[in-house]
Amino acid sequence: MAKPNFQYEKRQRDLAKKKKAEEKRLRKLEKKNIKSGENPELPPDAETEKTPE
């Protein structure tokens, strides 16, 4: 039986945490900007340009 690759699993968990934290940060930023009525710091297209899939 093959040994589990713990380094890979840990890396995947860390990447998922970072992605979730970034999404949460962006949601909070959008909520803050909508509430205050200001223009958002990042244009809506900036988020899609960052993540090439």
C-alpha positions, 0 to 999 in steps of 0.5 A: 500500500502506498504511503500518504503524501502529507506534504501535499495534503498540507499544502492543499489545505493551506491553499484552500485556507488562503483562498477562503480568506481572500474571498472573505476579505473581498466580500467584506471590502465590497460590503464596506464600499456598498455601505459607505457608498464609495467606489470599490478599491478594486474594480469587479474585473480585478478578481477575475484577472487574478485567477487564470483558470 
